[in-house]
Amino acid sequence: MRSVAWAELVILVRVALGALFGIIPFIKFGMKNSFLAPLVFAQFLRLRYYYSAFTRTVVQNADTLITNYVNQPSAPPALKQAWGPVRAAITKYGASVIEPAQPAAGAAGARR
């Protein structure tokens, strides 16, 4: 299951890069896809994060790997500056609460 979780992260990166290259007209890598695809897959991965301990572990491991790489002295300064806001945005998106929708107050009595 851990390998599946790693594969899901790799697929998310590939789909995100495909959307990025899809909006840049002069790049002809053949890995173009819809701009909506990474958003849908990110939502799927967010749900997997909440329901799967394997995915949580893999995301934490990936965060540690990336943070350690970015904090190395040999890492470019631009990478260090970019990782902070990207990590904050991912954390903010992932930390929002997923709750089931509550029925409206009048809707419960309307059923027959």
N, C-alpha and C positions, 0 to 999 in steps of 0.2 A: 504494500500500500504506500510505503514511503516513495518508491520509484514512481508510482502514479502521481503523487503529489508534486514531485520534482518535474515530471512531464507536464503537468498542468501549468506550472510556473513558466517553463520554457515555451509552451504554446502561447501563453499570454504575452510574453516578450515578442515572439514571432508575429503574432497578430497585431500587436501595437506598432511594431516596425513596418508591417505591411500597410497599415493605415497611414503611417507617416510618409512612407514612400509613395503611397497612392495619391497624396495631395501635392507632392513635389513633381512637377511635370518632366524635368530633365533626367530623372533617375529611371533607368530601364532594367531593373533587377528581376522582374517577373514575380515579385512577391507582393503585389498590390492586392488589397482587399478593402472592404467597406469601412468607412469611418465608424459605423455603428458596431461592428464586430468586436473591437476591444472593449467597448462599454458593456456589451452583453456578457462577454466572457469574464470581465472583471466582476460583474455582479454574481455570476456563477461561482467564481473563485471566492468571493466574499461569503457566500452562503456555505461553501465547503469549509471555509475557515471556521465558521461558527459551529459546524456540525461534525468536523473531523479532527481528531487530535493529531493525526498524521500530517494534515495540511498545516495546522498551527505550528507544529515542530519544524516543518520544512520552511515555512515563511520566516520563523525566527532564525533558523540556520542561514537562510539566504540573506537576511538583514545583517546578521553578524559578519558573514563573508564580505558583503559589499562595504559595510562600514569599516571593517579592518583594512580592506584594499584602499578605500578612499583616504583613510587616516595615515597611510604610509607616507614617509617623506618624499618618495619618488613619484607620488601621484600628482597629476597636474592640478594647479590651484583652481582652475575653472571647474574641474570635477568635484573638488571639495565644496565649492560654492553652490554647485547645482544639486548635490546630493541632499543637503539640508532641507530645502523647500520641497523637493520631490518626496523625501521620506515623510515630511510633515503632512503633505497632501494625502499620501497613501494611508498614513496613520489616522488622519481625520476621517477619510472615507470609510476605512475599516472599523473605526470605533463607533460610528453611528449605530444606534440601537435598532435591531430588527424585531418588530413586534407584530403579532397578528392584528388585522383590522378589527376594531370593535364595532358591533352593530349599532346603528343609530337608536336613540332612545324610543322613538315612536315606531320603529320598524318591528320591534318584538311583538307588540300588540296587534299589528296589522295582519298577521298571519291567521288563517282560518283552518 
